[in-house]
């Protein structure tokens, strides 16, 4: 799935006519050199376009209007090379509806001690020109990312790259359609929510469909399509002997292939990039669509089990953020604990639907009883996950607002084999420790479904949440229960006041 398409960030430099045409020409030359340098940085996954040196209210207003209506532009990067009187920016910034990154840098890294004069000072005024710009952003109350440092510095490029990935996800979210097959899992609270509020906040649309809509596509799958997909399975995975062509359970894998073919066709035809299923509504399907969910996620689709459309949307957004980065991203669930003193851990899994992008090595394709859903035994990909840092994130609907929770974790290698747990599974140690992580997560109302990623970092999600204007609570190595409680109380007051 192509995620980035032809997206762009626009670079706009602020200045004014007070310094003369020669200075403005240097401002333009220097700005273009910065843009060229940023464009070559591996950390930034999309094109950066030098748009203009803005020197009047009319120019600024026009570039903001153009950004709003450009399908290619996903955000602005602004920099004040000289002093740019901020009243010029009021009209434009007041209407801007694309993400904004304020790059507080300067063209030259060092002060030229032996040659610096007032001409140099007049041209290189970012140190206070950006403060003038910063004031008007604060006065308007404009959400923006502020990145400070020399434009060739690794940290600056990392921060700008992370923000650009969040901007990509934010743009994608405003074009995202989610297909919801069946309803919510009955009587479950946290997977419910207000879809209208979600669309107003995040931009995505959630549309419901009956299983008959899906099974009509499944039934159209041809034998040749199934044969081709079975060959693909055999190339990509260790396929259980019984599932291989001619094996005693080969019909089970052919049925799973039909479901994948039908589901993929439905999503592609409707331009859906995320979907949900529920094992309480499988009428017309021979088995739970587990393998197809695993494989579609690996192709960039968002997924949520049991009707969980908020997690499906978040999985998709994090897939977009993670594109091209090392490590995978998957739908996940905290399933069971290991309470050994001094070695407390969580086993994460789901019934079937864990994305193989997080697999440590080549997955095994196997068929086993499921014990839930009342359907035929479904094939699924079985694997462990590489030991390395990761995070779990979720978004919950609190009625008047949305809250994102993030828990940073360390994935560990299972100390023993898991011969009777044939699913994609991962063992992690939550930070700062299991009791603190679990109690703060529960206190904040965190969902049992999450998006697990070894590619996306907390900084990506913080930038995304800032664009959405939603609350964020982070559980990491520095988390203290009493401080966490205080932050929840303060947030309640803040969001009540701004509602």
Secondary structure, 3 states (H helix, E strand, C coil): CCCCCCCEEEEEEECCHHHCHHHHHHHHHHHHHHHHHHHCCCCCCCEEEEEEEECCHHHHHHHHHHHHHCCCEEEEEEEECCCCCHHHHHHHHHHCCCEEEEEECCCCCCCCCCCCCHHHHHHCCHHHHHHHHHHHHHHHCCCCEEEECCCCCHHHHHHHHHHHHHHHHHHHHCCCEEEEECCCCCCCCCCCCCHHHHHHHHCCEEEEECHHHHHHHHCCCCHHHHHHHHHHHHHHCEECHHHCCCCCCHHHHHHHHHHHHHHHHHHHHHCCCEEECCCCCCCCCCCCCHHHHHHHHHCCCEEEHHHCHHHHHHHHHHHHHHCCCCCCEEEEEEEEEECCCCCCEEEECCCCCCCHHHECCCCEEEECCCCCCCCCCCEEEEECECCCEEEEEEEEECCCCEEEEEEEEEEECCCCCCCCCCCECEEEEECCCHHHHHHHHHHCCCCCEEEEECCCCHHHHHHHHHHHCCEEEEECCCCCHHHHHHHHHHHHHHHHHHC
